[in-house]
Amino acid sequence: MKNAIAFYVLLPVLVVATAVLLFFKFKTPKLISIFLLVGFLLMSLYTVIAKPIEVDRQNVYFEGRVCDVSDVTTESKEYVLSELTIGGVKYPRKASIRTNENLEVGDIVSFIGDVQSIDFDPFDGISVASISKGINYQAYSSIINVIGKDRLTLSETIKTKLSSIYREYMGDLDGGIALGLVLSDTEHIDYSTTRDMRASGLSHLFSVSGLHVGFMCTLIYGAFRLFKLNKRKSLFVVIGILLAYGILTGFPVGVVRASIMSVAILVAEFIDERNDPLNSLAFATIVILLISPIELFSVSFQLSIGAVFGIVCFYRSMMKPFEYGNRFSKSVMGSVAVSVSANAFVLPIATNVFGTFALYFIIANVIAVPISSVVYGALVPLSLLALIFEPLGILTIPLRFPIMAIRIIAGGIATLPFSVINFYTPMLSGLFYSLGMVVLSRFYMGSKKSKIIICTLSFIACALIFFTF
């Protein structure tokens, strides 16, 4: 309630600030104020339109269809349910429930238990993550009954078939990892592997994001060169493939952001204009927030935008000393530069939300990301062949060994001393840190003296707040 009051008290402040700034010639503050006001109004409108029917019922009869597995722990799984019927009334949104029961996508389940609405709180990452996925209710029950089986959708059929193929030819564990790499489906990955991947800083491999879209685009561009497609055809093929991949993976924010940026790059090439990655990132950010303003408070959105912004800010500067080096040194340094620059703005977000930091993330990513790119590049075409003719799944057997290597690398790094450091970064401390990093980047056009002063003051403020709170 306090957060909601603080959120809406901001409206008159923004209105007054925008009205006052319109009479001044300061362009940047004026634009910032206007965009903040428009964003606030869109967010307010979105929360009104998207607000679900509130439910707070105990011991109520509940029916739903299992449509996804969202989280796996050592003892239980969290399932996402659609086509809800609560107390005989149908509801259009989704619900989540954690249980020890082994359910499958497509199962129609029923139980008697408690159901309550998930309240939107912009300062609560869990509620924002749930609502951004269309999950507006949380259900609780110890016993769940499977009362039927629904037909699978096309995307569910593809996921189920690929899961069966991978696990048959690569084993349950490595096949589950393969499915996580390609489609971000972590249902068959055990908790110990998930824990090791997080501790080594490799959990992003199981979250379909810009990395996966980058791999996908590399494959597509390679095919373009092979078949010598012109730019117009290439543009439409890329849009079609990325749209299909988004549908298959459920349009996670990382895929949407990377897809928009990839299309923007192709359009720039098509009309013979210079591609600017910062403009492409800003365009993708605006499109996502116009479609779904709530994503601004989503951790996935913040991590995705922060990682790419870090790469745009620092990758080129970090690679400059190595531009005349040999191929091996440039390759190794390129991996280091991507990992370090991507984490430049991810660090305060991750430590604020999760309270942990993977100390050896650079080592893990330098070794594992090239391996995963090879595995992904091979798995995609082989998976398409196996979907057409299932016995061709035998061709995926050799990929079990590099997947096993990724698992061993993650497990080995996770056992090193201080592999995971637990610390919490207050939000205000993270903001001062981010300000210092922005001024430190190549996009700050002020004098060297002002850069030093602002950076120093920002990092001092960041440290004081961090150690005080």
N, C-alpha and C positions, 0 to 999 in steps of 0.2 A: 504493500500500500504506500509506504514512504517513497519507494522508487517511482511508482506511478505518479505521485504528487509532484516529485522533483522533475519528472519527465515533462509534465504538462505545464508547470510553472515557466518552463523555458520558452513557451510560445510567445507571450507578450514581450519578453526580453528580445527575442529575435525580430519580432515585428518592429519594435521601436528602433533597434539597432539598424535594421535595413532601411527604415524610413529616414533616419538621420544621415546615414552614409550616402544616400542617394543625392544629397545636396553638396557632397564633397567630390573632389576630383581624384581621390585615392582609388585607383582601379582595383588593386588586389583585395583590400579589405571589403570593398563593395561587392565584388564577385563572390568572395567567401561567404559573406553574410547572406546574399541572395540564394546561393546554393544550399546553405544550411537551412534557410527557411523553407525552400522548396522540398528539400529532403525530409524535414520535420513534418510538413503537411502531408507528403506522400506516405510517410511512416504512420501517421495518425489515421489516414484514410485506410491504409492497408490493415491496420489492427482492428478497425471497425468492420470492414468488409469480411475479413478472414476470421473474425471471432467465432469460435464454435459454440454450439449449444452447450451450456454448462451442465455438468453432471457430477453429482456427489451422492452415490448410492452404495448402500451396504447390503450384502446378501441378496444381490439381484441376479436374475438369470441373464447370461451373456452368450452370444454367438458371434463368430467371426471366421474369416478365412485367413490362413497363414500366407503372407505374401513376401516375407523376408526374414532373415536372421540377422539382427543388428549387432549383437555382442555375445562373446563366448567367454566364460570363465571356467575355472577348474571344475565347478560343480553344476553349473546351470547355463542356460542359454536364454537370451532375450529375443523374443519373437515379435514381429510386427504383424498386426491383424487389420484386415480391411473388411468391407461389407459388414459393418457392425450392426447388431441388433441387441439393444440393451433394454431389458424389461418389456420386450415386445415392440419397441420403437426402433426404427432404422435410423442410423446416423451416418452422414456422408464422410466423416473423417476417419483417421486410423487410430489404433491403440497399440500400446506395447505391454507385454507381460513377460516376466522372468519365471522360468520353471525348470525343473529337473527332467520333465517329460521330453522324449525325443520326438519332435514333430517334423513334418516335411512341408515344403511349399505346396500349396494347393489343398492342404487338409482343412476341412470344416470342423471347427472345434466348438465345444460348449462347456460352460462351467457356472457354478454359483459362487460369486465372490464380490469383492468391492471394486468399484470403478470411480475415478475422479478425474476432473479436468486438469490439464497442465496449464497453469497460469503463465502468461507471457511476462517475463522479467528480463529487460535488456541487460541486466547485470548478472544474470544467471546463465552461464554457458550451456548447462544441461537442458534447461527449458527452451532456449533458443535453438539448440541443435535439434531437439525433438520437433518443435513446431515448424522449423524450416524444411523438415522431411515430411510434413503433413501429419505428424503424430500429435494428436491433441488430447489423448486420454491415456491414463495409466491404470492398468487392471491388476488385481491381486487375487490369486487363488492357489491353493495347494494341490488340487486335483483338477485335471483337464481331460475331457473326453473327446475323442475323435469320432464325429458322428457322420462323416462323409468325406468324399474326395471330389474336388472341383477340377475342371479341365484347366490345364496350364496355359498361360499366355505364350506367345511366340518367344519372348525374351526369357521367360521362365523355362521353357522347353530347351532352349539353347544352353542355358546355364546348367540345367540338370543333365543334359546329354554330355556336355563337356566335362562336368564333374565326374560322371561315370567313366568316361574315356581316360581322363587323367589318372584317376585312382586305380583303374584296372591295369594300366601299363606302367605307371610310375610309383604305385603304392599309395596307401592312404595319406601318409604324412607329406611326401614330396608332391603328390598329385594335388593335395589341398593347397599347398604353397603355390603351385602352378596356377590354380584357379584364382588365388588371391592376387597373383601378379597380373593376370590378364583382365579379370573382371572385378577385382576388389571384393570377392566373395570369400570371407574368412571362416565360413561355417565349419570347415573340416581341418582347420589349423588348431593344434592343441595349445593350451594356455602357456606351457613352458616355452614353446617356440615364439609365441606372441610376446611374452615377457622378454626373451632374449633380443628380439628385434627392436623392442622399445629401448632396452638398456644400451644397445649398440648404435642407436640413432638411425635404424633402417626401417622403422615401421611405416615410413612414407611409401615404401615399395608396395604395400598392400592397400594403399589408398589411391584409387584411380585419380590421377591428377595431371598436371602439365607434363610431368615426366613421361607418363604413358602416352599422352597425346603427341609428345615429341617423338617418341619411338614410332608411333603410328604414322606420323607425317613423314618421318625418314623413310619408312617402307613405301609410302605412297609416292614420294618424290623419286625414289629409286625406280619404281615401276614406270613413272612418267618418262624418265630418261631412257628406260629400256624400250618402251613402246612409242617414244617420240611424240607424245601428245602435245597439242598446242596449249597456250595459256588459258584460253576460254574453256576448253574441255577439262583442263586440269582443275580449274576453279570449281566447276560444277561437280566433278568427281570427288574432290576433297570435301565439299559441303555435304554431299550425300553420304560419304563414308563416316564423317564425324557425327552427322545427325544419327546415323544408325548405331554408332558406338555409344552415343549419349543415351539413346533409348535403351540399349542393352544394359548399360551400367546404372541407369536411373538418374541421369543428368546431375551428378555431383558437381558442386560449385567449381572445383578445380578443372574438371573437363569442360564446363561451360566457358570459363575464363580462357583456358588454353585454346579452345576451338575458335572463339571470337578473335583472339590474337592471330591465330594461324590464318584464318580467312582474311583478316585485315592485311596481313603480309602479302597474301596472294593477290588481293585486290590492288595493292600498291604496285606490285610487279606488273599486273595486267594493264594498268593505266600509266605505267612508266613514271611513277612517283617514288620519291625516296621513302623508305620505310623507317619509321622512328619507333623503337620498342617502347619508349615511355608514353608516346601518344597512343599506341596500340593498347598498352596496359590501362591507361586512363579511359579509353573508349570502352574496353571490356568491363571495367569497373562501373561505369555509368550505366551501361546496358543492363548489367546484373541487378544493380540497385533500383533501376526503374521498374524492372519486372518483379523483383521481390525485395523491397526495402529492408525487410527483417534480416537479410543476409549481412547487413552491416555489423550486426551483433553476433554473427556466427563465427565460431573459432575457426572452422574450416575455411571460410572466406578470408578471414584475417591472415591466417597462415599462408594461404595461396597467394594473395596479393602481396603480403610482406616478403615472401621468398623471392618472387619475381622482381619486386622493386629493389631488393638487395642486389640481385644479379645485375639489373640494369645500372644501378649506381656504382658498383665496385668491380664487376668482373673485368671490364676493359682495362681499368687502371692496374689491377693485379697481374694481368697478362702482359702488360706493356714491356716489362724487363725481359720477357721470354719470347718476344716476337721473332727474334733471330736465332732461337735455339733449335736443337734437333727435334725430330718428330716425337721421340720418346719423352723428352723433358717437357715439351709443350703439352703432350697428352696427359702426363701426370699432373703437371701444374694446372692444367685446365680443370681436372677433376677437383683438385684442392680449391681452386678459385671459385668454382661453382658452389661447393659445399660451404666455404667460409662466407662468401657474399650472400648466399641464400639465407644463412642463419643470422646475418647481421641484424635484420629486423624481426626475424622469427623468435630470437632468444627472449626478449622481454614478454612476448605474447605467450610463449610456451611455459615459461617459468611463472607467469601470473596465473595461468589457467591450471597447469598440471603440477607446478611446484617442483619439477625435476629437470635435470640437464644431463644429457648423455655426453660424458667427457671425451670419449674417443670417437665421436661421430665422423671426424675427418678421415681417420684411418679406415673406418668401416665403409664409408661411402666411396673412397678412392678405390678400394678393392672390390666391393660388392656391386656398385652401380654399373661398371662396365660388363660384369658377368650377367647381371639382370637384363641389360640391354640386348645382349646376345641371345639370352633365353627368350626374351619377349619377341625379338625379331624372328626367331625360329618358330616359336609357339603359334603366333598368329596365322601364318600361312598353313602350317601343319594342322592347326585346329579347323580351319576352313575345309581342308581336304578330308579330315576325319568326320566332320559333320555331314559331308556329302556321301562318304563311304567309310563307315565306322572302322573296319579292319585296318585302315591306314593309320589308325591311332598308334599302331606299333612303332611308327616312325618317331614318336615322342619319347621312346625309351631312353635314347642317349642323353636327352635333356635332364634326366633324373640326376646325373652326376654334377653338372654345374649348380642345380638347385640344392643338392646336398652340400655343395661347397659353400653356398650362401648361408645355409643353416649352420654349418660348422663354424664359419667365420663369425656369425652373430653370437653363437654360443660361447666361442672362445673369448671374444671381446667382452661379453657380458660378465665373464668370471674374473676379469682384471680388477685390481684394487681401484676403488672409487670410480667404477664404470658409470654409476649413476650418482649424481650429486643432488641432494635435496635442498632446494632453497626457493623462497617465494619473492617475486618482484612486485612491489605495489604498483598499481596502475599509474600513479603520478610519477613515480620513479622511471617507469618504462617510457612515459611520454617525454621526459627530459632526455633520456638516453636516445630515443629516436630522433629528437630534434638535433642533438649533437651529431648523430650519424648522417642526417640529411645535409647539415652544413659541411660535414667532412667530405661529402661526395662531390663528384665532378659537376653536379648541377647547381651548386651554390656559386654565384657569379660575383660575390663581394670580394673585397680586398683580402689579402692573406692575413693582415692584422686582425680584421673583423672576424675572419674564420677562426683564428686561434682563440680570440676572446670569447666568442659565442660557444665554441666547442668546450673550452675549459669551464666556463660557467655552467653549461648544461650538464657536463659529467660530474661536476662538484655537487650540483643540486640533486642529481640522480643518486650519488653516493650517500649524501646526507639523509635523504628520504629513505633510502634502502636500509641504512644502519639504524635509523630512528624507529622505523615501523617494522 
